[in-house]
Amino acid sequence: MKNRLPLKKGYFKPIHFLLLLAIDGVILAGVILPQQTNIENAESLLAQRQSDLNAIKIEYEREQANLEYMQTDEYKLQQGSVRYGWHYSDDSIILDSDSQ
């Protein structure tokens, strides 16, 4: 009492499997290659931004050092001498020929 429908022999041939694999390969290549290009572009942009950030950090550190120097007495005395002509009585003053 077996009432089963007979299966067709050879319905799914190996060529169909190979064709399916080839189609999958083409689809995956269409997805992976643009993504790889996007990843490479993102990596180059990241490297550029990192170098920009490093340059900004160096500039920031230089400005911080400059601000710290501006708080010292040496800087204040230098600016008093240059801008306002203030000197101690025992200072040797050397005049530049351009400033006369």
ZIMOPE-V674145 format. One record per pair of residues at least 4 apart in sequence whose C-alpha atoms are under 6 Angstrom apart, sorted by the first residue. I is the first residue (numbers start at 0). J is the second residue. D is the distance in Angstrom with one decimal. If there is no record, write none. Layout:
# ZIMOPE-V674145
[[I	J	D] [I	J	D]]
This chain:
# ZIMOPE-V674145
[[14	18	6.0] [24	28	6.0] [27	31	5.9] [28	32	5.7] [45	49	6.0] [69	74	5.6] [78	82	5.6] [79	83	5.3] [79	85	5.5] [80	84	4.5] [80	85	4.6] [80	86	5.9]]
